[in-house]
Amino acid sequence: MLEPVDSQEAYEFTLAAFEISECWKIPVILRLTTRVCHSKTVVRPREAHVATPPPHFRRDIPARVMIPAYAKPAHHRLRQKMEEIAAWNEREGPYRLYEGDPSLGIIATGIAAVHAREAAPEARMLVVGMTYPLPMQRIRGFAASVDRLVVIEEGDPVLEDSLRAAGISADGKPEMYRFGELNVARVRRILAGDTTPEPAPPKGKPPELCQGCSHRDVSKCCATWAASSRATSGAIRSVSCRRSRPWTPACAWARASAWASACATSCRTTRQSAW
């Protein structure tokens, strides 16, 4: 699993995911959180690759049909692959190391690393790009170089639990910070151990039909749309019957287009809505 920090890493990790998958013949997860998907940063593309080989498929029943006789040796092969990928992650896997005050060390992933970098610029920080399998030896060395180790990650404490299972002592975020997105202010609270209640977040708004209308009675809008649809579809059916030919996909497409046009026209006429 790869977790990019920004748009540039999202681009690079996507290509890396294909390369890792092809090398070890294994699925790769690219984990993107909301802020990464909604952010904009400069992306510098790679140079053009050489021509790729033509697509092909090799029939390999023992590798693709997991009946017990094939699943047992496949499990051994999987564990061997994971050991090789973990060793590759230790040697040359994606990571960033920011030097700083060893009194505070932060291990972070994804967009949480950006928040942590802004919240505590003086701290020593390790940003892990491949979070499964983890580069445990690199993490152990980093943990040994700092006085206090804090894990900053979005959502549930997956990385924190993995470090504790490996015997690495680290502080995580309190339970209240599992929910909602992290930001700089929340990361500062986590580092300070602040568990006082947070202000209630603003409530989300449901989608609204016909923005800018003087009235927004959804039932009337639906009724108008339904009446227009029935009238339009009836006209199309009568034309089809006059031509004395069976209903075709082209007619179905014309009906769908007419429905959309009738709905938009009705809304413009009855509600002065800018569709």
C-alpha positions, 0 to 999 in steps of 0.5 A: 500500500502506497500513501502519497502526500501531494499531487506529485507523489500521487503521480509518481506512486501510481506509476510505482504501483504498476511497476511493483505489481508487475515485478512481484505479480501482486495487487497494490493499493494506492490510498488517497485521502480527501485532502490529497484528492482535492489539492493542487500542486505542481506535477513534473512528469517523467520522461517517456517510457520505452514501448511496452510489450503487447498484452498477453495472457498465460493460462496458469491454473495453479496460480489463479484457482485457489483450491486447497491443493494450490492455495497452500503453496501459493500462501508460501509464495505470497509470504516470500513476496512480502518479505522481498517487498519489505526488503526493497522498502527498507533499501529504496522504498519511498520515504522522506526524512526531515532533520530537527530537534530529537526531543520530538519525533513524528512518523506520518503518512499521506496528507497528515505529514503536511499538517504535522510539518506545519504544526511542528516545523522544529520536530524530526519527522519521518514520512513513510510512503509505503505503509504495507509492508512497513520498513521496520528497521528504518522506523526502529532506527528513527525511533531510537534517535528521538526522545518522544515518538508520535504517530500522525495519520488519518482515520483509524490508528493502523500505523500506530497499531503496527508499530506497537505490535512490533514492540516500538513504543509510540504515542498516537492520537486520542480516540476523539481524533479518529473521526473527521479530517485532520488539519494543522490545528487538530495536529497541534492539539494531538501533539499537546495531548489536548482532549478538551471538546472541539467546536461542533463542525458545521452540518453538511448540506444535502444537494438541492435542485434548481439552484436560484429558484424562488421556490424549491418544492422537490415534489413539484419539480419531480411532477413537472419532470414526470409530466414532461417525460410522459408527454415526450415519450408518448410523442416518440412512441406515436412516431415509432408506431406510424413508422411501423417498425420495432423499438430500437436502441436508437429510439431509446436514445432519442427518448432519453435525450428528449426527456432531458430536453423537456425537463430542462425546458420545463424548469426554465419556463416555470421557474426561471432557473438557469440550467 
